[in-house]
Amino acid sequence: MEKEEQLFRKRICELAALSYERDIPVHTNFLTLNEQAVFQSISATLPPVKYELAGGSAMSERKVLCFLPSYEEEPGQLPFSCVEIRPSNPRFSESLTHRDFLGAIMNLGIERDMIGDILSNGQGAYVFVMNPMVSYLTEQLTTVRKTPVSLSVREDPAAFPQPEFERLEGTLSSVRLDAVIALCGRMSRGKAADLIEGEKALLNGQPCMSVSRQMKEGEVLSLRGIGKFRLESIGAPTKKGRIPVVILKYR
């Protein structure tokens, strides 16, 4: 186990113990998919405290881990907000990507774990931001690339935007990593294996070099030059032994 993961595990244990012993709400900053997986792997060993992973929507990739006091069933107030970024003059706006918005935010010196998912639509974007950083972001971010922008905060969590997906369906002989990638990229399993061996495929944000790794529902694949995908559901095998799957491609 790497030192960074050991420190993360220790921090999660400390937060869970603090919430349980004092019966107070505590939370992390935004966690990566890999960090969420680490938490899930140790959750059974933590004190019996309620928790919720929240990121703005059920389909969010980056989420905040909220430990709850005994008197709450869900977070009383989310520790993050949704900030809308839009061109000041849409007529003269450049075409802006997820990378453009993330780069502009990171250039302000904001740490990556203070920022959750970024949902871009080609011109503007919605960004989930930890509350202590909202004022700084809205005051300091004035341009994205060369496009002047204005920012506003969405107050109502019920009105938070949801990510958009393209739905892919198919059947596989197995849910091995190479088979799922082949379906996602509409390629042969040989080419899928080349992506894996070339470290061009990330599973839950981390390189995975095993073509035979069995995937689970909810796991996220990022394929360089192709896109990002979520394995939404795995059905029961058919009479011919094929496994139906539903995959969501992030737009």
Salt bridges, closest charged atoms under 4 A:
GLU5 OE2 - ARG9 NH2 3.07
GLU14 OE1 - ARG11 NH1 3.97
GLU61 OE1 - LYS228 NZ 2.55
GLU73 OE2 - LYS50 NZ 3.27
GLU94 OE1 - ARG145 NH2 2.96
ASP100 OD2 - ARG145 NH1 3.32
GLU169 OE2 - ARG167 NE 2.71
ASP178 OD2 - ARG176 NH2 2.88
ASP178 OD1 - ARG189 NH2 3.41
GLU219 OE2 - ARG213 NH2 2.83
GLU232 OE1 - ARG230 NE 3.01
